[in-house]
Amino acid sequence: METLKVGTKSNPNSVAGALANVIRQSGSVEIQAIGAGALNQAIKAVAIARGRVTPQTQY
């Protein structure tokens, strides 16, 4: 399992792209964040990545 380290100054969109790519390749990923600011960025990235990984439904 790959571990992505997220910091306070990490760009959530970049982290989301990395998350989506790793999930597509291996099916799981571990995120490491130390501190409140890093955790905030990691949570934002997970929220963004959810939209990139889930299949889009056409109406």
Secondary structure, DSSP 8 states (H G I E B T S, - for coil): -EEEEE-TT--HHHHHHHHHHHHHHHS-EEEEE-SHHHHHHHHHHHHHHHHHHS-----
